[in-house]
C-alpha cells in the first residue's frame, strides 16, 4: 500500500459568533489551581430564546449555575434555573460558570455544548494546558473590557484591573523604573 | 505602548512584591480605555499586556492578551423634539393638538434593531402629555431617521398649577445596546425686561 501526502493551501475568514461567544483556548494554568470563566450568552434573534441543555466533554470541566451551587458536567433545563436560561430578544446574560481544577499535568482538549429550543447545537472549544512551571500567571486568559464583545465609541471610559498570582517559591518584584525600562507594557497591533 | 495609542489607553502601574501564593490574586495595574478618543479608522484593537520582573527586563514573564472591536457611531435625536412647552393658554392648546414626533437617527455603519421603548416615571408626564408608540419594533438602517414616539399635549384646565421643569428618560432597547434620551416638559419662558443704557465716561451702564 502506498501512502503519500498532499499539502493543500487553505484560507478562510473568521466570522463573529452570532451568540458573541469566544473559544476558551490557549489557557495556561499551574497545577493545583482552578480556571474559572463566566459564559455570557447573547440572543441574536428578535424573539426569545431558551437554552435547554448544557454539557461538557470532560468530567472535570464543571458547569456551575450562578444562582445556586450544584456543580455538574451536564445540566438540563428544569424549573430552578428556568429564568437563568431564558433570554429576551437581543439580551446578553451570564448563564453559567465553567470551572476546571488542574489536579494533574496534562493538556485538556474539550468542549462545552449548548442546546437551544431552536435545535441549535453550539460548540465552544476548550483548551487548557496545565503546567508545573514556576512564575507569574494571570487569572484570565483574555482581558475583556466589555461583556458585549465590542466597545461603543460613545461610551464612558472603561477601567479594568490586571491581576496575577505567583506560582513559585520566591517572591517576584514588579517595579516601575523609568520610561525606557518599564516593568509592564502594552503592545497593540492594529 | 506606542505613542499614538497613549491617547486612548492608559495604564496605572502598582509597585509591589508578589509573594508565592497560588490562591492570592495581586492587582498589578489598572488599564483604562477611553472609547471616545479612539480615531474613527480604528475598528479593532488587540495586543498583549506584557509583565516584566525586576530580575529580567528583556523578556516578558507573562503576556495577557486583549481583543476588542470598536463600534463607531451613535443613535442621535434632535434636542428640540424632546422639549415640550405646557400651557393653559387657549391659543397654545389648539396648536398642540397635533402629534409631535420624536425621531432617532442611526449614525452607526450597521443596521439597528429597536425592540422595546419605555419611559421612566411616566406617571410624572401623564397629566400633561399622551404618548403614542407607532411601533416598538423596527429596523433602523445606517443614515436613516425613524419615529420613536409621538407626543400629543393634553389640554390643561384654567385651574392649571404651574410646575417646575419635569424631566425623565426614554429607554430604547436595541440589538447593539440600550440608549436613553431625555424628555423634558416646561411651562415658563424667561422674560426680558426693557432696559436702556448710557455711556458714562468709558463705561456702559444699564438701567431698567
Interface residues (C-beta under 8 A of the other chain):
Chain A: X16 X30 X32 X33 X44 X46 X89 X90 X135 X136 X137 X138 X139 X140 X141 X142 X143 X144 X145 X146 X148 X149 X150 X151 X152 X153 X154 X155 X156 X157 X158 X159 X160 X161 X162 X163 X164 X165 X166 X167 X168 X169 X170 X171 X172 X173 X174 X175 X176 X177 X181 X182 X183 X184 X185 X186 X187 X188 X189 X190
Chain B: X1 X2 X5 X9 X11 X13 X14 X15 X16 X17 X18 X19 X20 X21 X22 X23 X24 X25 X26 X27 X28 X29 X30 X31 X32 X33 X34 X35 X36 X38 X40 X42 X44 X45 X46 X47 X48 X49 X50 X51 X52 X53 X54 X55 X57 X61 X62 X64 X65 X66 X67 X68 X69 X70 X71 X72 X73 X74 X113 X115 X137 X173 X174 X175 X176 X177
